[in-house]
């Protein structure tokens, strides 16, 4: 099977680009870990309840 010139050129470019790959960058702090912080959702619910109650009272007046 003979490749056409375009396929040959594309293959050549891919092989050439593989030779020019940069070295991977090392991480500065590989031991660092990221964690999530727990959020007390009850405080948020209480705050929203107070806001919704105060707004309903304002509209009734």
Secondary structure, 3 states (H helix, E strand, C coil): CCCCHHHHHHHHHHHHHHHCCCCCCCCCCCCCCCCCCCCCHHHHHHHHHHHHHHHHHHHHC
